Amino acid sequence: MPKMKTNRGAAKRFRKTASGGFKCSHSHRRHILTKKTTKRKRQLRSTGLLHPSDVKSAARMLPFV
């Protein structure tokens, strides 16, 4: 049986929480920031939680995390 491998793209994007969920950073923070409000940019700085429907696929991509 071959070795299980971690999906390296997913490993750079997600971190596992103590309760079994996954933290991820928000999108829309890279460019075209002048038209976005300061409040919106500030809230995008914080990490968010992955939607519960996506947790199963993230856990499959990160078997050792």
Distance bins in CASP14 RR format, pairs under 12 A and 6 or more apart:
PFRMAT RR
TARGET T0000
AUTHOR 0000-0000-0000
RMODE 2
METHOD distances of the structure
MODEL  1
3 63 0 0 0 0 0 1 0 0 0 0 0
3 64 0 0 0 0 0 1 0 0 0 0 0
4 60 0 0 0 0 1 0 0 0 0 0 0
4 61 0 0 0 0 0 1 0 0 0 0 0
4 62 0 0 0 0 0 1 0 0 0 0 0
4 63 1 0 1 0 0 0 0 0 0 0 0
4 64 1 0 0 1 0 0 0 0 0 0 0
4 65 0 0 0 0 0 1 0 0 0 0 0
5 11 0 0 0 0 0 1 0 0 0 0 0
5 60 0 0 0 0 0 1 0 0 0 0 0
5 61 0 0 0 0 1 0 0 0 0 0 0
5 62 0 0 0 0 0 1 0 0 0 0 0
5 63 0 0 0 0 1 0 0 0 0 0 0
5 64 0 0 0 0 1 0 0 0 0 0 0
6 12 0 0 0 0 0 1 0 0 0 0 0
6 13 0 0 0 0 0 1 0 0 0 0 0
6 14 0 0 0 0 0 1 0 0 0 0 0
6 16 0 0 0 0 0 1 0 0 0 0 0
6 58 0 0 0 0 0 1 0 0 0 0 0
6 59 0 0 0 0 0 1 0 0 0 0 0
6 60 0 0 0 0 0 1 0 0 0 0 0
6 61 1 0 0 1 0 0 0 0 0 0 0
6 62 1 0 1 0 0 0 0 0 0 0 0
6 63 1 0 0 1 0 0 0 0 0 0 0
6 64 1 0 1 0 0 0 0 0 0 0 0
6 65 1 0 0 1 0 0 0 0 0 0 0
7 13 0 0 0 0 1 0 0 0 0 0 0
7 14 0 0 0 0 1 0 0 0 0 0 0
7 57 0 0 0 0 1 0 0 0 0 0 0
7 58 0 0 0 0 1 0 0 0 0 0 0
7 59 0 0 0 0 0 1 0 0 0 0 0
7 60 0 0 0 0 1 0 0 0 0 0 0
7 61 1 1 0 0 0 0 0 0 0 0 0
7 62 1 0 0 1 0 0 0 0 0 0 0
7 63 0 0 0 0 1 0 0 0 0 0 0
7 64 0 0 0 0 0 1 0 0 0 0 0
7 65 0 0 0 0 0 1 0 0 0 0 0
8 14 0 0 0 0 0 1 0 0 0 0 0
8 61 0 0 0 0 1 0 0 0 0 0 0
8 62 0 0 0 0 0 1 0 0 0 0 0
8 65 0 0 0 0 0 1 0 0 0 0 0
9 24 0 0 0 0 0 1 0 0 0 0 0
9 58 0 0 0 0 0 1 0 0 0 0 0
9 61 0 0 0 0 1 0 0 0 0 0 0
9 62 0 0 0 0 1 0 0 0 0 0 0
10 16 0 0 0 0 0 1 0 0 0 0 0
10 22 0 0 0 0 1 0 0 0 0 0 0
10 24 0 0 0 0 1 0 0 0 0 0 0
10 50 0 0 0 0 0 1 0 0 0 0 0
10 54 0 0 0 0 0 1 0 0 0 0 0
10 55 0 0 0 0 0 1 0 0 0 0 0
10 57 0 0 0 0 1 0 0 0 0 0 0
10 58 1 0 0 1 0 0 0 0 0 0 0
10 59 0 0 0 0 1 0 0 0 0 0 0
10 60 0 0 0 0 1 0 0 0 0 0 0
10 61 1 0 1 0 0 0 0 0 0 0 0
10 62 1 0 1 0 0 0 0 0 0 0 0
10 63 0 0 0 0 0 1 0 0 0 0 0
10 64 0 0 0 0 0 1 0 0 0 0 0
10 65 0 0 0 0 1 0 0 0 0 0 0
11 22 0 0 0 0 0 1 0 0 0 0 0
11 24 0 0 0 0 0 1 0 0 0 0 0
11 58 0 0 0 0 0 1 0 0 0 0 0
11 61 0 0 0 0 1 0 0 0 0 0 0
11 62 1 0 0 1 0 0 0 0 0 0 0
11 63 0 0 0 0 0 1 0 0 0 0 0
11 64 0 0 0 0 1 0 0 0 0 0 0
11 65 1 0 0 1 0 0 0 0 0 0 0
12 24 0 0 0 0 0 1 0 0 0 0 0
12 25 0 0 0 0 0 1 0 0 0 0 0
12 61 0 0 0 0 0 1 0 0 0 0 0
12 62 0 0 0 0 0 1 0 0 0 0 0
12 65 0 0 0 0 0 1 0 0 0 0 0
13 22 0 0 0 0 1 0 0 0 0 0 0
13 23 0 0 0 0 1 0 0 0 0 0 0
13 24 1 0 1 0 0 0 0 0 0 0 0
13 25 1 0 0 1 0 0 0 0 0 0 0
13 26 0 0 0 0 0 1 0 0 0 0 0
13 27 0 0 0 0 0 1 0 0 0 0 0
13 47 0 0 0 0 0 1 0 0 0 0 0
13 48 0 0 0 0 0 1 0 0 0 0 0
13 50 0 0 0 0 1 0 0 0 0 0 0
13 54 0 0 0 0 0 1 0 0 0 0 0
13 58 0 0 0 0 1 0 0 0 0 0 0
13 61 0 0 0 0 1 0 0 0 0 0 0
13 62 0 0 0 0 1 0 0 0 0 0 0
13 65 0 0 0 0 0 1 0 0 0 0 0
14 20 0 0 0 0 0 1 0 0 0 0 0
14 21 0 0 0 0 1 0 0 0 0 0 0
14 22 1 0 1 0 0 0 0 0 0 0 0
14 23 1 0 0 1 0 0 0 0 0 0 0
14 24 1 0 1 0 0 0 0 0 0 0 0
14 25 0 0 0 0 1 0 0 0 0 0 0
14 47 0 0 0 0 0 1 0 0 0 0 0
14 48 0 0 0 0 0 1 0 0 0 0 0
14 49 0 0 0 0 0 1 0 0 0 0 0
14 50 1 0 0 1 0 0 0 0 0 0 0
14 51 0 0 0 0 0 1 0 0 0 0 0
14 54 0 0 0 0 1 0 0 0 0 0 0
14 55 0 0 0 0 1 0 0 0 0 0 0
14 57 0 0 0 0 0 1 0 0 0 0 0
14 58 1 0 1 0 0 0 0 0 0 0 0
14 59 0 0 0 0 1 0 0 0 0 0 0
14 60 0 0 0 0 0 1 0 0 0 0 0
14 61 0 0 0 0 1 0 0 0 0 0 0
14 62 1 0 0 1 0 0 0 0 0 0 0
14 65 1 0 0 1 0 0 0 0 0 0 0
15 21 0 0 0 0 1 0 0 0 0 0 0
15 22 1 0 0 1 0 0 0 0 0 0 0
15 23 1 0 1 0 0 0 0 0 0 0 0
15 24 1 0 0 1 0 0 0 0 0 0 0
15 25 0 0 0 0 1 0 0 0 0 0 0
15 47 0 0 0 0 1 0 0 0 0 0 0
15 48 0 0 0 0 0 1 0 0 0 0 0
15 49 0 0 0 0 0 1 0 0 0 0 0
15 50 0 0 0 0 0 1 0 0 0 0 0
15 58 0 0 0 0 0 1 0 0 0 0 0
15 62 0 0 0 0 1 0 0 0 0 0 0
15 65 1 0 0 1 0 0 0 0 0 0 0
16 22 1 0 1 0 0 0 0 0 0 0 0
16 23 1 0 0 1 0 0 0 0 0 0 0
16 24 0 0 0 0 0 1 0 0 0 0 0
16 49 0 0 0 0 0 1 0 0 0 0 0
16 50 0 0 0 0 1 0 0 0 0 0 0
16 55 0 0 0 0 1 0 0 0 0 0 0
16 58 0 0 0 0 1 0 0 0 0 0 0
16 59 0 0 0 0 1 0 0 0 0 0 0
16 61 0 0 0 0 0 1 0 0 0 0 0
16 62 1 0 0 1 0 0 0 0 0 0 0
16 63 0 0 0 0 0 1 0 0 0 0 0
16 64 0 0 0 0 0 1 0 0 0 0 0
16 65 1 0 1 0 0 0 0 0 0 0 0
17 23 1 0 1 0 0 0 0 0 0 0 0
17 24 0 0 0 0 0 1 0 0 0 0 0
17 47 0 0 0 0 1 0 0 0 0 0 0
17 48 0 0 0 0 0 1 0 0 0 0 0
17 49 1 0 0 1 0 0 0 0 0 0 0
17 50 0 0 0 0 1 0 0 0 0 0 0
17 55 0 0 0 0 0 1 0 0 0 0 0
17 58 0 0 0 0 0 1 0 0 0 0 0
17 59 0 0 0 0 0 1 0 0 0 0 0
17 65 0 0 0 0 0 1 0 0 0 0 0
19 49 0 0 0 0 1 0 0 0 0 0 0
19 52 0 0 0 0 0 1 0 0 0 0 0
19 55 0 0 0 0 0 1 0 0 0 0 0
20 49 0 0 0 0 0 1 0 0 0 0 0
20 50 0 0 0 0 0 1 0 0 0 0 0
20 52 0 0 0 0 0 1 0 0 0 0 0
20 55 1 0 0 1 0 0 0 0 0 0 0
20 56 0 0 0 0 0 1 0 0 0 0 0
20 58 0 0 0 0 0 1 0 0 0 0 0
20 59 0 0 0 0 1 0 0 0 0 0 0
20 62 0 0 0 0 0 1 0 0 0 0 0
20 65 0 0 0 0 1 0 0 0 0 0 0
21 47 0 0 0 0 0 1 0 0 0 0 0
21 48 0 0 0 0 0 1 0 0 0 0 0
21 49 1 0 0 1 0 0 0 0 0 0 0
21 50 1 0 0 1 0 0 0 0 0 0 0
21 51 0 0 0 0 0 1 0 0 0 0 0
21 52 0 0 0 0 1 0 0 0 0 0 0
21 54 0 0 0 0 1 0 0 0 0 0 0
21 55 1 0 1 0 0 0 0 0 0 0 0
21 56 0 0 0 0 0 1 0 0 0 0 0
21 58 0 0 0 0 1 0 0 0 0 0 0
21 59 0 0 0 0 1 0 0 0 0 0 0
21 62 0 0 0 0 0 1 0 0 0 0 0
21 65 0 0 0 0 0 1 0 0 0 0 0
22 47 0 0 0 0 1 0 0 0 0 0 0
22 48 0 0 0 0 1 0 0 0 0 0 0
22 49 1 0 0 1 0 0 0 0 0 0 0
22 50 1 0 1 0 0 0 0 0 0 0 0
22 51 0 0 0 0 1 0 0 0 0 0 0
22 52 0 0 0 0 0 1 0 0 0 0 0
22 53 0 0 0 0 0 1 0 0 0 0 0
22 54 1 0 0 1 0 0 0 0 0 0 0
22 55 1 0 0 1 0 0 0 0 0 0 0
22 56 0 0 0 0 0 1 0 0 0 0 0
22 57 0 0 0 0 0 1 0 0 0 0 0
22 58 1 0 1 0 0 0 0 0 0 0 0
22 59 1 0 0 1 0 0 0 0 0 0 0
22 60 0 0 0 0 0 1 0 0 0 0 0
22 61 0 0 0 0 1 0 0 0 0 0 0
22 62 0 0 0 0 1 0 0 0 0 0 0
22 65 0 0 0 0 1 0 0 0 0 0 0
23 46 0 0 0 0 1 0 0 0 0 0 0
23 47 1 0 1 0 0 0 0 0 0 0 0
23 48 1 0 0 1 0 0 0 0 0 0 0
23 49 1 0 0 1 0 0 0 0 0 0 0
23 50 1 0 0 1 0 0 0 0 0 0 0
23 55 0 0 0 0 0 1 0 0 0 0 0
23 58 0 0 0 0 0 1 0 0 0 0 0
23 62 0 0 0 0 0 1 0 0 0 0 0
23 65 0 0 0 0 0 1 0 0 0 0 0
24 44 0 0 0 0 0 1 0 0 0 0 0
24 46 0 0 0 0 0 1 0 0 0 0 0
24 47 1 0 0 1 0 0 0 0 0 0 0
24 48 1 0 1 0 0 0 0 0 0 0 0
24 49 1 0 0 1 0 0 0 0 0 0 0
24 50 1 0 1 0 0 0 0 0 0 0 0
24 51 0 0 0 0 1 0 0 0 0 0 0
24 54 0 0 0 0 1 0 0 0 0 0 0
24 55 0 0 0 0 0 1 0 0 0 0 0
24 58 0 0 0 0 1 0 0 0 0 0 0
24 62 0 0 0 0 0 1 0 0 0 0 0
25 43 0 0 0 0 0 1 0 0 0 0 0
25 44 0 0 0 0 1 0 0 0 0 0 0
25 45 0 0 0 0 1 0 0 0 0 0 0
25 46 0 0 0 0 1 0 0 0 0 0 0
25 47 1 0 1 0 0 0 0 0 0 0 0
25 48 1 0 0 1 0 0 0 0 0 0 0
25 49 0 0 0 0 0 1 0 0 0 0 0
25 50 0 0 0 0 0 1 0 0 0 0 0
26 36 0 0 0 0 0 1 0 0 0 0 0
26 40 0 0 0 0 1 0 0 0 0 0 0
26 41 0 0 0 0 1 0 0 0 0 0 0
26 42 0 0 0 0 0 1 0 0 0 0 0
26 43 1 0 0 1 0 0 0 0 0 0 0
26 44 1 0 1 0 0 0 0 0 0 0 0
26 45 1 0 0 1 0 0 0 0 0 0 0
26 46 1 0 0 1 0 0 0 0 0 0 0
26 47 1 0 0 1 0 0 0 0 0 0 0
26 48 1 0 0 1 0 0 0 0 0 0 0
26 49 0 0 0 0 0 1 0 0 0 0 0
26 50 0 0 0 0 0 1 0 0 0 0 0
27 44 1 0 0 1 0 0 0 0 0 0 0
27 48 0 0 0 0 0 1 0 0 0 0 0
28 35 0 0 0 0 0 1 0 0 0 0 0
28 36 1 0 0 1 0 0 0 0 0 0 0
28 40 0 0 0 0 1 0 0 0 0 0 0
28 41 0 0 0 0 1 0 0 0 0 0 0
28 43 0 0 0 0 0 1 0 0 0 0 0
28 44 1 0 0 1 0 0 0 0 0 0 0
28 45 0 0 0 0 0 1 0 0 0 0 0
29 36 0 0 0 0 1 0 0 0 0 0 0
29 40 0 0 0 0 1 0 0 0 0 0 0
29 41 1 0 0 1 0 0 0 0 0 0 0
29 42 0 0 0 0 0 1 0 0 0 0 0
29 43 0 0 0 0 0 1 0 0 0 0 0
29 44 1 0 1 0 0 0 0 0 0 0 0
29 45 1 0 0 1 0 0 0 0 0 0 0
29 46 0 0 0 0 0 1 0 0 0 0 0
29 47 0 0 0 0 0 1 0 0 0 0 0
30 36 0 0 0 0 0 1 0 0 0 0 0
30 41 0 0 0 0 0 1 0 0 0 0 0
30 44 0 0 0 0 0 1 0 0 0 0 0
31 41 0 0 0 0 0 1 0 0 0 0 0
32 40 0 0 0 0 0 1 0 0 0 0 0
32 41 0 0 0 0 0 1 0 0 0 0 0
33 40 0 0 0 0 1 0 0 0 0 0 0
33 41 1 0 0 1 0 0 0 0 0 0 0
33 42 0 0 0 0 0 1 0 0 0 0 0
33 44 0 0 0 0 1 0 0 0 0 0 0
33 45 0 0 0 0 0 1 0 0 0 0 0
34 40 0 0 0 0 0 1 0 0 0 0 0
34 41 0 0 0 0 0 1 0 0 0 0 0
35 41 0 0 0 0 0 1 0 0 0 0 0
36 42 0 0 0 0 0 1 0 0 0 0 0
36 43 0 0 0 0 0 1 0 0 0 0 0
36 44 0 0 0 0 1 0 0 0 0 0 0
36 45 0 0 0 0 0 1 0 0 0 0 0
37 43 0 0 0 0 1 0 0 0 0 0 0
37 44 0 0 0 0 0 1 0 0 0 0 0
38 44 0 0 0 0 0 1 0 0 0 0 0
38 45 0 0 0 0 0 1 0 0 0 0 0
39 45 0 0 0 0 0 1 0 0 0 0 0
40 46 0 0 0 0 0 1 0 0 0 0 0
49 55 0 0 0 0 1 0 0 0 0 0 0
49 58 0 0 0 0 0 1 0 0 0 0 0
50 56 0 0 0 0 0 1 0 0 0 0 0
50 57 0 0 0 0 1 0 0 0 0 0 0
50 58 1 0 1 0 0 0 0 0 0 0 0
50 59 0 0 0 0 1 0 0 0 0 0 0
50 61 0 0 0 0 0 1 0 0 0 0 0
50 62 0 0 0 0 0 1 0 0 0 0 0
51 57 0 0 0 0 0 1 0 0 0 0 0
51 58 0 0 0 0 1 0 0 0 0 0 0
52 58 0 0 0 0 0 1 0 0 0 0 0
52 59 0 0 0 0 0 1 0 0 0 0 0
54 60 0 0 0 0 0 1 0 0 0 0 0
54 61 0 0 0 0 0 1 0 0 0 0 0
55 61 0 0 0 0 0 1 0 0 0 0 0
55 62 0 0 0 0 0 1 0 0 0 0 0
56 62 0 0 0 0 0 1 0 0 0 0 0
58 65 0 0 0 0 1 0 0 0 0 0 0
59 65 0 0 0 0 1 0 0 0 0 0 0
END
